[in-house]
Structures are given as structure tokens and as C-alpha cells.
Amino acid sequence: MQLSRQQAVAKQMICNVCHTGCLDCHYTPSRERGAHAMTRTPPAANCTGGGRSTFVCHAGTMERRRGDSYLGKEFSEPPGLPEDVHVREKIECVDCHQTGPGGMGHIERKATCQDCHIEVEEAIAVSVHKNVSCEACHVKVLGGYEMTSWGPGHIMGAANPFKKYSLYYGPMEPPILVKDQKGRWIPMKVWPNSTGYIKDPVEPKPGIIFRWPKGETHDAYAQLGTFSFPGGNNLYLAWLQLDQAAHPLGKSRTCGNCHDRTRQVARATWEFYDSQGTEPFTGRHRIVADEQGLRVEGLEATSKIELMPGGRTEDFAAWIHLGDIWKTPGDFSIPRSDKKKYADLERGIKASLARLDEVALTLQAREARGENVKKLRRRWKEAKAAVVHDPAKAEELIRELSKNVKGAAAGNQ
């Protein structure tokens, strides 16, 4: 469908909201420093503050769309999701996402855990989890859009055939793990999308398609094809959106969360609210990933839909009419594990952690006597990092550490 100039300009104004200038990041006014205060290091709230700081930028792409909020709590959508563990350590976005070769303003998209968590990175690199990203275990819940539908509505006060109805906000837990372009497991936000007014039919394609095949990003989509129904807006193009999640990092999933079964199931609950179409209503669905494919099941409203004057579900909730279309074939299952080997490994991890607790108590007692145990502390930290990430290496380190601690203690008697 051809947009008029007024409609195109209105859409462009929405896009321009996220294109930043210097002030959006560095402007930090306060009562103490005055109205024209600047900062060299932008605080995280300036990057992703949901409008509660100087402006919004990644609040749209992260907190609202991907749902991987860094600040969490009142800044997340919906409010109340966990903050990233690094927020509590007062680590700002630019501490990890540093300036790239392009100079000022060219912040690196990719960040590595290795700069700070050297022991963990070294342990993972030679372990059975070497092809599993840190986020795969340490990101457990996402918020933001749980569905998006494009249809007739008003943008900037003018009628527009492609109004974006995306405020299906809610939590999805846990993220779906998917192999990236290089075969590494990463967490993904998965949600259904549709848009009407498609002129020509589009054929479905099996599996998922990465938007940047060479790996510049790991975002992907599943092309489900075009569909129609009586009273709809011409053909509807449907797809599953898959966006890589990087936050909020925190305490990891349990081992059983992945290895108790090969089938992945994420549960999403949401509330849709918009100034157009309908009064707020709630709903839910499941994202399932297994040997049969990737799909959405149980998509339904859980409260009454009360239309506003002129509102049509065909516009803001085409999913009601499209039915069971949200699926793509392929193997999205977690690799099957040897149950006995896994059980033995889990018992070994618990035993190793108990031994490390004993060593920690000994080191604490020696510190209280004024002894210098910095080197032993570093070895303890290295062993602790290896327990889950490389148990075989951890066993070797713990034996060495226990021997050194006991030997030093005997020498001081």
C-alpha cells in the first residue's frame, strides 16, 4: 500500500525519537550542579531510562521490544523485573560497551565478560559448555513486547494503515535457547508478529533466518507466510521474531532447567493497552521449541475484549482470526544428556562446593590472625569459577588448594 506524504512523515517522526545527539547521553542536570551540567561518562539511566532520566534510547529497543532491561525494577516493562547484577555494582553501560574504532559515539555493540571474569571464561573455553554463551544460563526472564500487530489506526493524529500495536507487555520466562550462526547457544526473545495490507502472497520458509548471516548480530526471524480471513485487511504477513537477549544477568538457571528434558517451554503472560481500538485486556501463550520445530501454543485472551468505538480486532489483534499459524519446522531441542553422567556430575559439583566452603572458612580464620592469604584467595576464586563451568579442572584446583592451605596452616603452628 502506498503511503501519503503526511503518513510517511508521521511514521518517520516516530523513528527519529531514537536517533540521538550529544545531549541525550551526556546531559545530566541536577539541583547541585545546575541546569547545564554534563558528564564524561553517561550513566546507565541516560542510555536506557524509559523516559525517567534525560531521554529514551535503548529503552525502546531493550526494555520495550527485546525486554532485556539492564536497570530493571521501575524501568522495565512491565515494571518489577529484576535488575542486572552489574547495576548493584554501579557499573555503567559504557564500562563494558566501550568506544570503538569510529571514535566518540561509536559504542561497541558487543561486550565480553572476559575483561572481568577471566577465571570463568578460561574454564568455559575448555569445558563441555564451550559453545554455550554466558547469557544462556544467566538471563532467566525477559519482558517487553509479547506480540506485535500492524493495522489501521492513527499516528500523529492522522489515519495510517500501518499503526503499530505492540503494547502487549509482559514477562516471558525462560528465554528460548537457539544456536547462533556459529553454533553457539544463546538466549532469544521469541514473539509472534503480523501485518495486514500485503499485496502479493509470500511463501513460508522452514527454520529461522538470521538478519545478519555473517554474525554482526544474532537477531533472526521465522517467515511463516501470508494468510487471509473474511473481513481482514487483505493478506497478512506473519513471522516469529527472535532477538538475542543480553540482560538482565544474574544468578544462573539450574542445570536441570536445560538437562532434565530436551523440550523447551517458555511461558508469556501479557496485558495489551493502547489509546486506540480497545480497552486494556490480558492474555497468555507458550513458546515451545523441540524436535518438531519452534511454535506458539495456547495463544488466548484471559479477560474480556471491550472494543472502543470503531475498534476492530482485525486491526490490533489479527492473531484472534489467524488461528494456529505460529510455527516453523526444525530441530530446536536441547541436546539429550546421559542421565547417569548428569546425576554424577551434579553430585560432584555439590561436593566440590562444600569442600570450597571449608577452605573459605580456613582462609577467613587465617586472615583474622593477620596472615597474608591473597594468593590462596585468588586460587580459591579460580577454583570456584571452575566448579560449574569445568568440573574436572575444579577438582584438580581444589586438591591443590586444600593441600596448600593445610600445609601452610601446619607450618604456622
LUMRO-708147 format. One line per field, with one value per residue (C-alpha): residue number from 0; chain; x, y, z. Coordinates in pm, whole numbers, padded with zeros to 5 digits, always signed. Last residue first. Example, Ala and Ser with C-alpha at 12.3 -4.5 7.8 and 13.67 -1.06 7.14 Angstrom:
residues 2
num <- c(1 | 0)
chaine <- c(A | A)
c1 <- c(+01367 | +01230)
c2 <- c(-00106 | -00450)
c3 <- c(+00714 | +00780)
END
This chain:
residues 413
num <- c(412 | 411 | 410 | 409 | 408 | 407 | 406 | 405 | 404 | 403 | 402 | 401 | 400 | 399 | 398 | 397 | 396 | 395 | 394 | 393 | 392 | 391 | 390 | 389 | 388 | 387 | 386 | 385 | 384 | 383 | 382 | 381 | 380 | 379 | 378 | 377 | 376 | 375 | 374 | 373 | 372 | 371 | 370 | 369 | 368 | 367 | 366 | 365 | 364 | 363 | 362 | 361 | 360 | 359 | 358 | 357 | 356 | 355 | 354 | 353 | 352 | 351 | 350 | 349 | 348 | 347 | 346 | 345 | 344 | 343 | 342 | 341 | 340 | 339 | 338 | 337 | 336 | 335 | 334 | 333 | 332 | 331 | 330 | 329 | 328 | 327 | 326 | 325 | 324 | 323 | 322 | 321 | 320 | 319 | 318 | 317 | 316 | 315 | 314 | 313 | 312 | 311 | 310 | 309 | 308 | 307 | 306 | 305 | 304 | 303 | 302 | 301 | 300 | 299 | 298 | 297 | 296 | 295 | 294 | 293 | 292 | 291 | 290 | 289 | 288 | 287 | 286 | 285 | 284 | 283 | 282 | 281 | 280 | 279 | 278 | 277 | 276 | 275 | 274 | 273 | 272 | 271 | 270 | 269 | 268 | 267 | 266 | 265 | 264 | 263 | 262 | 261 | 260 | 259 | 258 | 257 | 256 | 255 | 254 | 253 | 252 | 251 | 250 | 249 | 248 | 247 | 246 | 245 | 244 | 243 | 242 | 241 | 240 | 239 | 238 | 237 | 236 | 235 | 234 | 233 | 232 | 231 | 230 | 229 | 228 | 227 | 226 | 225 | 224 | 223 | 222 | 221 | 220 | 219 | 218 | 217 | 216 | 215 | 214 | 213 | 212 | 211 | 210 | 209 | 208 | 207 | 206 | 205 | 204 | 203 | 202 | 201 | 200 | 199 | 198 | 197 | 196 | 195 | 194 | 193 | 192 | 191 | 190 | 189 | 188 | 187 | 186 | 185 | 184 | 183 | 182 | 181 | 180 | 179 | 178 | 177 | 176 | 175 | 174 | 173 | 172 | 171 | 170 | 169 | 168 | 167 | 166 | 165 | 164 | 163 | 162 | 161 | 160 | 159 | 158 | 157 | 156 | 155 | 154 | 153 | 152 | 151 | 150 | 149 | 148 | 147 | 146 | 145 | 144 | 143 | 142 | 141 | 140 | 139 | 138 | 137 | 136 | 135 | 134 | 133 | 132 | 131 | 130 | 129 | 128 | 127 | 126 | 125 | 124 | 123 | 122 | 121 | 120 | 119 | 118 | 117 | 116 | 115 | 114 | 113 | 112 | 111 | 110 | 109 | 108 | 107 | 106 | 105 | 104 | 103 | 102 | 101 | 100 | 99 | 98 | 97 | 96 | 95 | 94 | 93 | 92 | 91 | 90 | 89 | 88 | 87 | 86 | 85 | 84 | 83 | 82 | 81 | 80 | 79 | 78 | 77 | 76 | 75 | 74 | 73 | 72 | 71 | 70 | 69 | 68 | 67 | 66 | 65 | 64 | 63 | 62 | 61 | 60 | 59 | 58 | 57 | 56 | 55 | 54 | 53 | 52 | 51 | 50 | 49 | 48 | 47 | 46 | 45 | 44 | 43 | 42 | 41 | 40 | 39 | 38 | 37 | 36 | 35 | 34 | 33 | 32 | 31 | 30 | 29 | 28 | 27 | 26 | 25 | 24 | 23 | 22 | 21 | 20 | 19 | 18 | 17 | 16 | 15 | 14 | 13 | 12 | 11 | 10 | 9 | 8 | 7 | 6 | 5 | 4 | 3 | 2 | 1 | 0)
chaine <- c(A | A | A | A | A | A | A | A | A | A | A | A | A | A | A | A | A | A | A | A | A | A | A | A | A | A | A | A | A | A | A | A | A | A | A | A | A | A | A | A | A | A | A | A | A | A | A | A | A | A | A | A | A | A | A | A | A | A | A | A | A | A | A | A | A | A | A | A | A | A | A | A | A | A | A | A | A | A | A | A | A | A | A | A | A | A | A | A | A | A | A | A | A | A | A | A | A | A | A | A | A | A | A | A | A | A | A | A | A | A | A | A | A | A | A | A | A | A | A | A | A | A | A | A | A | A | A | A | A | A | A | A | A | A | A | A | A | A | A | A | A | A | A | A | A | A | A | A | A | A | A | A | A | A | A | A | A | A | A | A | A | A | A | A | A | A | A | A | A | A | A | A | A | A | A | A | A | A | A | A | A | A | A | A | A | A | A | A | A | A | A | A | A | A | A | A | A | A | A | A | A | A | A | A | A | A | A | A | A | A | A | A | A | A | A | A | A | A | A | A | A | A | A | A | A | A | A | A | A | A | A | A | A | A | A | A | A | A | A | A | A | A | A | A | A | A | A | A | A | A | A | A | A | A | A | A | A | A | A | A | A | A | A | A | A | A | A | A | A | A | A | A | A | A | A | A | A | A | A | A | A | A | A | A | A | A | A | A | A | A | A | A | A | A | A | A | A | A | A | A | A | A | A | A | A | A | A | A | A | A | A | A | A | A | A | A | A | A | A | A | A | A | A | A | A | A | A | A | A | A | A | A | A | A | A | A | A | A | A | A | A | A | A | A | A | A | A | A | A | A | A | A | A | A | A | A | A | A | A | A | A | A | A | A | A | A | A | A | A | A | A | A | A | A | A | A | A | A | A | A | A | A | A | A | A | A | A | A | A | A | A | A | A | A | A | A | A | A | A | A | A | A | A | A | A | A | A | A | A | A | A | A | A)
c1 <- c(+05154 | +05231 | +05378 | +05068 | +04843 | +05063 | +05041 | +04666 | +04607 | +04848 | +04696 | +04341 | +04434 | +04597 | +04304 | +04059 | +04242 | +04235 | +03866 | +03789 | +03960 | +03731 | +03426 | +03469 | +03196 | +03021 | +03326 | +03563 | +03469 | +03507 | +03853 | +03970 | +03832 | +04011 | +04335 | +04298 | +04227 | +04537 | +04748 | +04591 | +04639 | +04852 | +04815 | +04672 | +04511 | +04167 | +04305 | +04392 | +04038 | +03889 | +04122 | +04009 | +03642 | +03697 | +03862 | +03556 | +03325 | +03542 | +03490 | +03112 | +03124 | +03317 | +03062 | +02771 | +02950 | +03024 | +02661 | +02557 | +02819 | +02704 | +02343 | +02449 | +02652 | +02358 | +02109 | +02325 | +02209 | +01981 | +02072 | +01824 | +01555 | +01514 | +01509 | +01325 | +00974 | +00816 | +00508 | +00265 | -00025 | -00280 | -00552 | -00534 | -00856 | -00754 | -00399 | -00530 | -00537 | -00495 | -00661 | -00879 | -00988 | -01181 | -01233 | -01474 | -01598 | -01371 | -01388 | -01413 | -01204 | -01289 | -01005 | -00774 | -00711 | -00557 | -00246 | -00224 | +00073 | +00345 | +00592 | +00952 | +01005 | +00935 | +01249 | +01159 | +01096 | +00766 | +00662 | +00355 | +00070 | -00110 | -00370 | -00489 | -00718 | -00694 | -00983 | -00988 | -00900 | -00688 | -00524 | -00337 | -00320 | -00247 | -00159 | +00074 | +00164 | +00440 | +00550 | +00866 | +00885 | +01198 | +01190 | +01509 | +01436 | +01602 | +01916 | +01815 | +01639 | +01804 | +02135 | +01967 | +01944 | +02215 | +02213 | +02202 | +02238 | +01943 | +02037 | +02193 | +01895 | +01916 | +01601 | +01380 | +01069 | +00816 | +00652 | +00314 | +00224 | -00149 | -00325 | -00607 | -00706 | -00943 | -01319 | -01303 | -00959 | -00619 | -00272 | +00080 | +00398 | +00558 | +00900 | +01093 | +01308 | +01662 | +01877 | +02234 | +02415 | +02724 | +02723 | +02792 | +02426 | +02299 | +01919 | +01946 | +01673 | +01491 | +01357 | +01139 | +01039 | +00677 | +00571 | +00466 | +00146 | +00128 | -00050 | +00019 | -00230 | -00201 | +00092 | +00173 | +00420 | +00459 | +00722 | +01056 | +01319 | +01632 | +01903 | +02228 | +02374 | +02679 | +02656 | +02844 | +02538 | +02359 | +02212 | +01887 | +01793 | +01439 | +01423 | +01270 | +01024 | +00843 | +00717 | +00451 | +00363 | +00137 | +00192 | +00290 | +00001 | +00197 | -00025 | +00033 | -00279 | -00249 | -00515 | -00364 | -00339 | +00035 | -00030 | -00390 | -00509 | -00521 | -00306 | +00031 | +00037 | +00308 | +00323 | +00499 | +00658 | +00870 | +00981 | +01255 | +01338 | +01628 | +01945 | +02249 | +02241 | +02225 | +02376 | +02719 | +02713 | +02716 | +02958 | +03235 | +02982 | +03159 | +03462 | +03785 | +03673 | +03435 | +03717 | +03910 | +03598 | +03522 | +03872 | +03884 | +03557 | +03641 | +03767 | +03638 | +03268 | +03278 | +03081 | +02936 | +02754 | +03068 | +02993 | +03069 | +02976 | +03332 | +03573 | +03497 | +03739 | +03503 | +03419 | +03340 | +03036 | +03155 | +03211 | +02989 | +02674 | +02750 | +02870 | +02737 | +02796 | +02421 | +02369 | +02606 | +02358 | +02109 | +01783 | +01495 | +01150 | +00922 | +00773 | +00633 | +00830 | +01148 | +01248 | +01058 | +01260 | +01503 | +01814 | +01954 | +01621 | +01619 | +01260 | +01358 | +01097 | +01019 | +01317 | +01581 | +01488 | +01270 | +01457 | +01768 | +01703 | +01485 | +01553 | +01710 | +01609 | +01268 | +01194 | +01249 | +01599 | +01804 | +02108 | +02070 | +01978 | +02304 | +02505 | +02699 | +03071 | +03206 | +02920 | +02746 | +02575 | +02375 | +02081 | +02283 | +02535 | +02357 | +01997 | +02084 | +02131 | +02298 | +02344 | +02600 | +02384 | +02088 | +02290 | +02529 | +02253 | +02042 | +01832 | +01572 | +01277 | +01355 | +01162 | +00835 | +00888 | +00943 | +00599 | +00436 | +00637 | +00518 | +00152 | +00173 | +00347 | +00072 | +00153 | +00132 | +00000)
c2 <- c(-02390 | -02174 | -02458 | -02671 | -02393 | -02354 | -02725 | -02735 | -02441 | -02572 | -02922 | -02789 | -02561 | -02839 | -03074 | -02791 | -02700 | -03057 | -03098 | -02761 | -02864 | -03165 | -02957 | -02702 | -02433 | -02539 | -02583 | -02374 | -02034 | -02162 | -02300 | -01965 | -01780 | -02021 | -01970 | -01593 | -01632 | -01852 | -01576 | -01315 | -01522 | -01280 | -01374 | -01130 | -01384 | -01291 | -01364 | -01715 | -01771 | -01650 | -01876 | -02177 | -02084 | -02048 | -02391 | -02548 | -02369 | -02494 | -02850 | -02799 | -02652 | -02956 | -03196 | -03013 | -03018 | -03390 | -03470 | -03279 | -03457 | -03798 | -03708 | -03585 | -03898 | -04113 | -03913 | -03903 | -03576 | -03511 | -03198 | -02912 | -02906 | -02655 | -02912 | -02764 | -02674 | -02328 | -02243 | -01960 | -02048 | -02188 | -01925 | -01616 | -01466 | -01393 | -01328 | -01024 | -00840 | -00464 | -00433 | -00743 | -00694 | -00390 | -00059 | +00199 | +00299 | +00125 | -00253 | -00437 | -00756 | -00967 | -01120 | -01418 | -01360 | -01658 | -01803 | -02161 | -02257 | -02064 | -02265 | -02369 | -02710 | -03082 | -03172 | -02914 | -02544 | -02432 | -02072 | -02055 | -01805 | -01555 | -01280 | -00963 | -00678 | -00300 | -00114 | -00149 | +00000 | +00303 | +00455 | +00131 | -00143 | -00512 | -00705 | -01003 | -01350 | -01548 | -01901 | -02052 | -02426 | -02606 | -02978 | -03179 | -03255 | -03255 | -03108 | -02749 | -02634 | -02926 | -02742 | -02463 | -02126 | -01880 | -01600 | -01268 | -01103 | -00891 | -00874 | -00994 | -01124 | -01206 | -01124 | -01385 | -01254 | -01510 | -01414 | -01344 | -01147 | -01075 | -01055 | -00801 | -00624 | -00883 | -00917 | -01284 | -01436 | -01418 | -01562 | -01484 | -01676 | -01806 | -01644 | -01727 | -01441 | -01373 | -01149 | -01272 | -00953 | -00890 | -01269 | -01322 | -01411 | -01070 | -01097 | -01461 | -01676 | -01940 | -02283 | -02354 | -02075 | -01970 | -01830 | -01468 | -01382 | -01039 | -00727 | -00724 | -00493 | -00656 | -00702 | -00987 | -01063 | -01350 | -01346 | -01505 | -01343 | -01550 | -01686 | -01801 | -02144 | -02127 | -02298 | -02032 | -01857 | -01874 | -02185 | -02117 | -02114 | -01991 | -01733 | -01850 | -01699 | -01433 | -01131 | -00886 | -00606 | -00645 | -00281 | -00350 | -00222 | -00045 | +00171 | +00075 | +00185 | +00543 | +00797 | +01121 | +01240 | +01178 | +00815 | +00690 | +00335 | +00064 | -00244 | -00371 | -00639 | -00707 | -00972 | -01038 | -00694 | -00613 | -00852 | -01113 | -01371 | -01607 | -01449 | -01617 | -01956 | -01861 | -01521 | -01676 | -01824 | -02201 | -02349 | -02405 | -02580 | -02919 | -02737 | -02598 | -02237 | -02246 | -02256 | -01973 | -01755 | -01823 | -01737 | -01417 | -01274 | -00903 | -00846 | -01187 | -01100 | -00959 | -00675 | -00644 | -00332 | -00119 | +00249 | +00471 | +00797 | +00922 | +00727 | +00505 | +00242 | +00155 | +00334 | +00089 | -00124 | -00269 | +00046 | +00232 | +00067 | +00180 | -00048 | +00058 | -00290 | -00326 | -00245 | -00530 | -00790 | -00676 | -00555 | -00796 | -00726 | -00504 | -00279 | -00440 | -00306 | -00238 | +00099 | +00052 | -00263 | -00344 | -00135 | -00359 | -00446 | -00740 | -00696 | -00720 | -00464 | -00235 | -00259 | -00310 | -00138 | +00134 | +00197 | +00183 | +00547 | +00745 | +01088 | +01279 | +01039 | +00884 | +00847 | +00470 | +00508 | +00304 | +00501 | +00804 | +00575 | +00385 | +00695 | +00872 | +00900 | +01248 | +01420 | +01748 | +02007 | +02285 | +02308 | +02322 | +02104 | +02062 | +02072 | +01835 | +01836 | +01536 | +01596 | +01347 | +01084 | +01269 | +01589 | +01462 | +01383 | +01073 | +00894 | +00713 | +00951 | +00981 | +00662 | +00811 | +01121 | +00898 | +00739 | +01083 | +01188 | +00878 | +00943 | +01308 | +01212 | +00958 | +00592 | +00346 | +00000)
c3 <- c(+06425 | +06121 | +05916 | +05973 | +05836 | +05530 | +05456 | +05513 | +05280 | +05017 | +05016 | +05004 | +04712 | +04511 | +04564 | +04486 | +04165 | +04031 | +04113 | +03952 | +03628 | +03601 | +03700 | +03414 | +03423 | +03743 | +03967 | +03752 | +03892 | +04248 | +04166 | +04025 | +04327 | +04561 | +04366 | +04406 | +04776 | +04812 | +04660 | +04890 | +05206 | +05408 | +05775 | +06030 | +06261 | +06120 | +05775 | +05891 | +06016 | +05688 | +05492 | +05696 | +05649 | +05274 | +05258 | +05420 | +05176 | +04891 | +05009 | +05012 | +04660 | +04539 | +04692 | +04527 | +04191 | +04222 | +04295 | +03981 | +03772 | +03891 | +03803 | +03456 | +03387 | +03494 | +03286 | +02972 | +02814 | +02514 | +02320 | +02384 | +02115 | +01832 | +01549 | +01253 | +01137 | +01179 | +01381 | +01451 | +01221 | +01467 | +01434 | +01212 | +01348 | +01708 | +01589 | +01398 | +01730 | +01664 | +01321 | +01278 | +01641 | +01522 | +01705 | +01563 | +01909 | +02163 | +02181 | +02513 | +02499 | +02805 | +03005 | +02953 | +02582 | +02407 | +02244 | +02372 | +02158 | +01974 | +01769 | +01705 | +01548 | +01577 | +01773 | +02039 | +02098 | +02252 | +02314 | +02536 | +02538 | +02759 | +02767 | +02934 | +02828 | +02816 | +02647 | +02274 | +01939 | +02018 | +02326 | +02377 | +02638 | +02597 | +02911 | +02895 | +03012 | +02844 | +02925 | +02776 | +02701 | +02583 | +02502 | +02558 | +02922 | +03266 | +03108 | +03045 | +03361 | +03538 | +03548 | +03743 | +03575 | +03665 | +03921 | +03739 | +03400 | +03294 | +03010 | +02683 | +02485 | +02113 | +01920 | +01752 | +01574 | +01455 | +01127 | +00971 | +00658 | +00648 | +00311 | +00255 | +00579 | +00722 | +00692 | +00598 | +00668 | +00499 | +00539 | +00420 | +00501 | +00823 | +00785 | +01103 | +01226 | +01346 | +01563 | +01614 | +01519 | +01306 | +01264 | +00894 | +00831 | +00951 | +00969 | +01065 | +00907 | +01110 | +01017 | +00715 | +00475 | +00422 | +00083 | +00049 | -00140 | -00306 | -00182 | +00194 | +00363 | +00706 | +00941 | +01177 | +01455 | +01703 | +01983 | +02065 | +02291 | +02243 | +02472 | +02302 | +02221 | +01994 | +01655 | +01460 | +01315 | +01652 | +01814 | +02000 | +02368 | +02438 | +02717 | +03047 | +03121 | +02922 | +03118 | +02997 | +02758 | +02456 | +02370 | +02012 | +01801 | +01526 | +01305 | +00945 | +00757 | +00884 | +00980 | +01110 | +01471 | +01500 | +01403 | +01383 | +01323 | +01056 | +01118 | +01236 | +01506 | +01764 | +02037 | +02367 | +02363 | +02666 | +02939 | +02968 | +03235 | +03311 | +03173 | +03339 | +03169 | +02801 | +02888 | +02946 | +02596 | +02544 | +02290 | +02547 | +02773 | +02765 | +02906 | +02758 | +02696 | +02993 | +03248 | +03083 | +03068 | +03434 | +03550 | +03345 | +03474 | +03448 | +03093 | +02987 | +03011 | +02659 | +02506 | +02157 | +02042 | +02066 | +02115 | +01818 | +01991 | +02012 | +01793 | +01495 | +01625 | +01912 | +02235 | +02515 | +02584 | +02916 | +03124 | +02877 | +03018 | +03375 | +03656 | +03997 | +04147 | +04205 | +03837 | +03746 | +03876 | +03612 | +03762 | +03805 | +03654 | +03861 | +03596 | +03279 | +03104 | +03298 | +03445 | +03772 | +03853 | +03570 | +03506 | +03231 | +03067 | +02827 | +02707 | +02343 | +02241 | +02535 | +02769 | +02502 | +02177 | +02326 | +02649 | +02435 | +02351 | +02588 | +02733 | +03023 | +03302 | +03363 | +02990 | +02998 | +03137 | +02896 | +02788 | +03016 | +03307 | +03252 | +03341 | +03064 | +03143 | +03061 | +03240 | +03160 | +03379 | +03213 | +03453 | +03774 | +03953 | +04290 | +04167 | +03885 | +03509 | +03342 | +02966 | +02833 | +02662 | +02508 | +02499 | +02232 | +01980 | +01940 | +01683 | +01897 | +01853 | +01483 | +01407 | +01539 | +01327 | +01024 | +01064 | +01070 | +00764 | +00573 | +00661 | +00555 | +00229 | +00151 | +00198 | -00094 | +00000)
END
